[in-house]
Every structure is written in C-alpha cells, then in structure tokens.
C-alpha cells in the first residue's frame, strides 16, 4: 500500500503549509500528492505550482469536477501538466452533485450520471490517445456539436499537441454501487470518499469486476495525537459539512453513503441539524465510531494497529490528509516497517 498526501482545496485563501508538506512527502518517499476543487480554488493551478517545486512525486487531481470543464478542456489541462511535470499526472475526476453542478456551474445535472461520466471519460481517452479526430455521438458531450442553436460548421479535431502518455491514468470519484461498478470498467482507479477497513462488505459487490492493477485510493484524515476524541473533531466537522451542506435535503450522495455504511439514522439527523443552521450540533451528532473507522487518529501505537487493517485489504494507495510533518513521518515509518 502506497502513501499519498491529500491537500484538498483552499479555504479562505491558499494554505501556506501545503508546499512544505508536499516537499516533505516527496522527501519521505510518498508516491503522490493530490489537490481538489469545490467552488473556490481549482485543482490544476495549485497542482502545477507543486509540480514546479518537486521532481519525483506523482501529481493527482482528487478530484477535478467534470461540470467545471468540457472533457476536451480537461484533457488539455491533463496533457499540458503531464508534459510540464515529466509524466507525473494522475487524473482524478468526479461528477459532483446537483447543488454544485446547477448552483455553481449553471448546468443541468445529468438525468443519467453514469452515461454522462462514461461519455466524458471516453472523450478524454480519445484526446490522450490521439489516434483520430475526436468524436462523440452522445447525449451529454456531443462532438462535433450538432444542436439546433449551432452553426453546423463544427468539425472533428485532433489535439495539436502530442500527449506525453496516451495511457495517462484516469481515476474516478464514485459513491453509488452502480457508479463504482462502472468505474472498474472504464477507469484505471477509484477515489472513495469514505472507506472503512471494518466494513469490506460495503464495496465487495461493485468491486468484484475490478481488473488486476486497478487502483483503490481512499482519502483518510490522519493525525498523531494523545487525545483521540480531540483528534476526531476535524473529521466530524468535515463529515457534518459533506453530509449536511454538500447536497440537497432530498438528494445528498454523501448522506446516502453514510447510510449504506450502517449509520442511516445518524446521517439523517446530522443532515437535518445542519440544514436547520444548527451546525455545532450537527458536528456533535456525527458518531465518534464512524469518524474513527474512516480515519487514522491517536497515538502512534494505535495508528500502527489500525493501519495494519488498511494494509490487509484491497486499498492500493492511502491518500492522507495530515495537518503536520510529524504525522507524515510516522506514517512513512510505519509503512516501511
């Protein structure tokens, strides 16, 4: 199991610790570093900055949102950064949810998310392989565009720039069982939002078709500390925000996922409290047990014990959200032992 550093997206502004953490992760032998985007900072610019200040560590978007760019624009970002970094990019993509797609990007959320994702990945693959001009006879990403408001002058095009790697790895963020199963067929890896080594049965069926070499790379909050309850507070705050704030009351994929993992009643309570504006109560309502099983928090000995469970399962890459270099060093030492 390889280690990665997940930096996420910016809050109010750029985090001055991120570059130092990325450099330390590279020094420690971490395999990858990942950036993200929501509705603020974008994933590619921050990752390019890190690429310019590192030399070996792989560079992942975890995740870049499909609604933010057409598939050809995403492929342009990917092939450009892959060239500039010497072939280090891992392209992580995700669809997001109706709240973000329609509220931030001003686009309709697809009626068939699986079809939209499949078309998107297919177009990206065509650009990167550069075998022929790119076409897509699809419902969501038609190329050339042939809608009634078009000119009819569009023609299939092939990238001017030759991609460095036609087989550049594509990973998908997917939450529903059908979406995960499709990911095993069309992508090189999967970026789970929550993963619990205590509940392997949750994903066993959708992962049954995963081919050899398929990457499973969950993001995990990790912190070496004496007080487990205190260390779990950021995890609970994150969960409350995702379960309550990143989705509509009637359609929240994150709340649905928590429910499938055995915490349905608790998920609905957290969601209700958050949407009522009672955010502190929502954080407290997140069960410590759930926050604990999807993270690595506590003294070194406790983390070592729980890390063994992660290493025993199908996870190939552990993408660590760590607030300090000490935690990065402890995890590196434990994974080397």
C-alpha positions in Angstrom: 0.0 0.0 0.0 1.5 3.3 -1.2 1.1 6.6 0.6 -0.2 9.8 -0.9 -0.7 13.3 0.5 -4.2 14.8 0.0 -4.1 18.6 0.3 -7.8 19.2 -0.7 -8.9 22.6 -1.8 -8.2 26.0 -0.3 -10.5 27.6 2.3 -10.5 31.3 2.6 -7.1 31.5 0.8 -4.0 29.5 0.0 -2.7 27.4 2.8 1.0 28.4 3.4 1.7 24.9 4.7 0.8 23.0 1.5 4.0 23.4 -0.4 6.2 22.5 2.6 4.0 19.4 3.2 4.3 18.3 -0.4 8.1 18.7 -0.3 8.3 16.7 2.9 6.1 14.0 1.5 8.4 13.7 -1.5 11.4 13.5 0.7 9.8 10.8 2.8 9.1 8.7 -0.3 5.3 9.3 -0.6 4.1 8.2 -4.0 1.7 11.0 -4.8 0.2 14.4 -3.8 -3.4 15.4 -4.5 -5.3 18.7 -4.9 -9.1 19.2 -5.1 -11.7 21.7 -6.0 -15.2 22.6 -4.8 -16.4 26.2 -5.5 -13.3 28.2 -4.9 -9.7 27.2 -5.8 -9.3 25.0 -8.8 -7.3 21.7 -8.7 -5.0 22.2 -11.7 -3.4 25.5 -10.8 -2.3 24.5 -7.3 -1.1 21.2 -8.6 1.0 22.9 -11.2 2.6 25.1 -8.5 3.5 22.0 -6.6 4.8 20.3 -9.7 7.2 23.2 -10.2 8.7 22.8 -6.7 9.0 19.0 -6.7 10.7 16.5 -9.0 9.5 12.9 -8.4 6.2 12.7 -6.6 3.2 11.9 -8.7 0.6 14.6 -9.0 -3.1 13.8 -8.7 -6.4 15.8 -9.0 -8.6 14.4 -6.3 -10.9 15.4 -7.7 -11.4 17.7 -10.7 -15.0 18.3 -11.3 -16.4 17.3 -14.7 -19.0 20.1 -14.8 -16.2 22.7 -14.5 -14.8 21.9 -17.9 -15.7 20.1 -21.1 -13.9 16.8 -21.5 -11.6 18.2 -24.2 -10.7 21.1 -21.9 -9.9 18.7 -19.1 -7.8 16.6 -21.4 -5.9 19.8 -22.4 -5.2 20.5 -18.8 -4.0 17.0 -18.2 -1.7 16.6 -21.2 -0.2 20.1 -20.6 0.6 19.4 -16.9 1.8 15.9 -17.7 4.3 17.3 -20.1 5.5 20.1 -17.7 5.9 17.6 -14.8 7.7 14.9 -16.8 4.8 12.5 -16.9 3.7 12.6 -13.3 0.0 13.3 -13.5 -2.8 11.1 -12.2 -6.2 12.5 -13.5 -8.9 12.1 -10.9 -12.4 13.2 -12.0 -15.8 13.4 -10.3 -19.3 14.4 -11.3 -20.2 16.2 -8.0 -23.9 16.7 -7.2 -26.9 18.7 -8.4 -26.3 21.5 -5.8 -22.8 22.3 -7.3 -23.4 21.4 -10.9 -26.5 23.6 -11.2 -25.9 26.1 -8.5 -22.2 26.9 -9.2 -21.6 25.8 -12.8 -25.1 26.7 -14.1 -25.5 23.4 -16.0 -28.3 20.8 -15.7 -27.3 17.8 -13.6 -27.4 14.8 -15.9 -30.5 12.6 -15.9 -28.2 9.7 -16.3 -25.0 10.4 -14.3 -23.5 7.0 -15.4 -23.9 7.8 -19.1 -22.6 11.3 -18.7 -19.5 10.0 -16.9 -18.9 7.3 -19.5 -19.1 9.8 -22.3 -16.8 12.2 -20.5 -14.1 9.6 -19.9 -14.4 8.3 -23.4 -13.7 11.8 -24.9 -10.7 12.3 -22.5 -9.3 9.0 -23.6 -9.7 9.9 -27.3 -7.8 13.2 -26.8 -4.9 11.5 -24.9 -4.6 8.6 -27.4 -4.6 10.9 -30.4 -5.4 8.1 -32.8 -8.0 10.1 -34.8 -10.1 13.3 -34.6 -12.3 13.3 -31.5 -16.0 12.5 -32.0 -18.8 11.5 -29.6 -22.3 10.6 -30.7 -23.6 11.1 -27.1 -26.3 12.8 -25.2 -24.1 14.9 -22.9 -20.9 15.6 -24.7 -21.6 15.5 -28.5 -18.6 16.2 -30.7 -18.9 18.0 -33.1 -21.8 19.9 -31.6 -24.9 19.4 -33.7 -27.6 21.2 -31.7 -30.3 23.4 -33.2 -28.6 26.5 -32.0 -25.3 25.6 -33.6 -23.8 26.8 -36.9 -23.3 23.3 -38.4 -19.7 24.3 -39.1 -18.0 22.2 -36.4 -15.6 19.6 -37.5 -13.8 16.8 -35.6 -10.3 17.8 -34.4 -7.2 16.1 -33.1 -5.0 17.6 -30.5 -2.2 19.8 -31.9 0.0 18.8 -29.0 1.1 15.1 -28.8 0.3 13.9 -25.3 3.3 12.5 -23.4 1.4 9.4 -22.2 -1.6 8.1 -24.2 -2.4 5.8 -21.3 -2.3 8.6 -18.6 -4.2 7.1 -15.6 -7.8 8.2 -15.1 -9.4 7.7 -11.7 -13.0 8.4 -10.7 -14.7 9.6 -7.6 -17.8 7.4 -7.3 -20.2 6.7 -4.4 -23.2 4.6 -5.6 -22.8 0.9 -6.2 -23.6 1.1 -9.9 -21.2 4.0 -10.4 -18.4 2.2 -8.6 -19.0 -0.9 -10.8 -18.9 1.2 -13.9 -15.6 2.8 -12.7 -14.0 -0.6 -12.6 -14.8 -1.0 -16.3 -13.9 2.4 -17.7 -11.2 3.9 -15.4 -7.8 2.9 -14.0 -8.8 3.5 -10.4 -11.3 4.7 -7.9 -11.2 7.5 -5.3 -13.6 6.5 -2.5 -14.9 9.3 -0.3 -15.2 7.2 2.8 -13.5 3.8 3.3 -13.7 1.6 6.4 -11.4 -1.4 6.7 -14.0 -2.6 9.3 -16.7 -2.9 6.6 -15.2 -4.5 3.5 -18.7 -5.9 2.6 -20.0 -2.4 1.7 -18.0 -2.3 -1.6 -17.3 -6.0 -2.2 -20.0 -6.5 -4.9 -19.4 -3.3 -7.0 -15.6 -4.0 -6.9 -16.0 -7.7 -8.0 -15.3 -6.8 -11.6 -12.1 -4.7 -10.9 -9.2 -5.8 -13.1 -5.7 -6.5 -12.0 -3.8 -3.3 -11.3 -7.0 -1.3 -10.5 -6.2 1.4 -8.1 -8.3 2.0 -4.9 -7.2 5.2 -3.3 -9.3 6.5 -0.4 -8.7 9.8 1.3 -8.0 9.4 5.1 -7.7 12.1 7.8 -4.6 11.2 9.9 -3.1 12.8 12.9 -0.8 11.6 15.6 -2.1 12.9 18.9 -2.7 11.7 22.5 -6.4 12.7 22.7 -8.4 10.6 20.2 -11.7 12.5 20.8 -10.0 15.8 20.1 -8.2 14.4 17.1 -11.5 13.3 15.6 -13.2 16.7 15.8 -11.9 17.8 12.3 -13.1 14.6 10.9 -16.5 15.1 12.4 -16.6 18.7 11.2 -15.8 17.5 7.6 -18.4 14.8 7.8 -21.1 17.2 9.0 -20.3 19.6 6.2 -20.4 16.9 3.5 -23.5 15.2 4.9 -25.4 18.3 5.7 -24.0 21.0 3.4 -22.8 19.4 0.2 -26.2 18.4 -1.2 -29.9 19.0 -1.1 -32.1 17.6 1.7 -33.8 15.3 -0.9 -30.6 14.3 -2.7 -27.3 14.1 -0.9 -25.0 11.4 -2.1 -22.7 11.7 0.9 -25.6 11.2 3.4 -26.8 8.2 1.3 -23.3 6.7 1.5 -23.1 7.1 5.3 -26.5 5.4 5.5 -25.2 2.4 3.4 -22.3 2.1 5.8 -24.7 1.4 8.7 -25.4 4.9 10.0 -28.7 5.8 8.3 -30.4 7.3 11.3 -27.4 9.2 12.4 -26.8 10.5 8.8 -30.4 11.9 8.6 -30.0 13.6 12.0 -26.8 15.2 11.0 -28.3 16.4 7.8 -31.4 17.8 9.4 -29.4 19.7 12.1 -27.0 21.2 9.5 -29.8 22.3 7.2 -31.6 23.9 10.2 -28.5 26.0 10.8 -27.5 24.1 14.0 -24.0 23.3 12.7 -22.3 22.8 16.0 -25.0 20.3 17.0 -24.6 18.6 13.6 -20.9 18.1 14.3 -21.5 16.7 17.7 -24.2 14.4 16.2 -21.6 12.7 13.9 -20.9 9.4 15.7 -17.3 9.1 17.0 -17.4 5.5 15.9 -18.0 6.4 12.3 -15.4 9.2 12.2 -12.9 6.9 13.8 -13.3 3.9 11.5 -12.7 6.0 8.3 -9.6 7.8 9.8 -6.3 7.2 11.5 -6.2 9.2 14.7 -4.4 8.8 18.0 -1.1 7.8 19.5 1.5 6.1 17.2 0.8 2.6 18.7 -3.0 3.0 18.0 -2.4 4.2 14.4 0.0 1.3 13.8 -2.6 -1.2 15.0 -5.3 0.3 12.8 -3.0 0.8 9.8 -2.5 -2.9 9.6 -6.2 -3.3 8.9 -6.0 -0.9 6.0 -2.9 -2.7 4.6 -4.7 -6.1 4.8 -7.5 -5.0 2.4 -7.7 -4.1 -1.3 -6.6 -0.4 -0.8 -3.6 0.3 -3.1 -3.0 3.9 -2.2 -3.7 5.6 1.1 -4.2 9.4 0.5 -3.5 11.0 3.8 -5.0 14.3 4.8 -2.4 15.2 7.5 -2.0 18.6 9.2 1.7 18.3 10.2 5.0 16.8 9.1 5.2 14.7 12.2 2.2 12.7 11.1 3.6 12.2 7.6 6.9 10.9 9.1 5.1 8.5 11.4 3.0 7.0 8.6 6.0 6.7 6.4 8.0 4.9 9.1 5.0 2.5 9.8 4.5 1.7 6.2 8.2 0.9 5.8 8.3 -1.4 8.8 
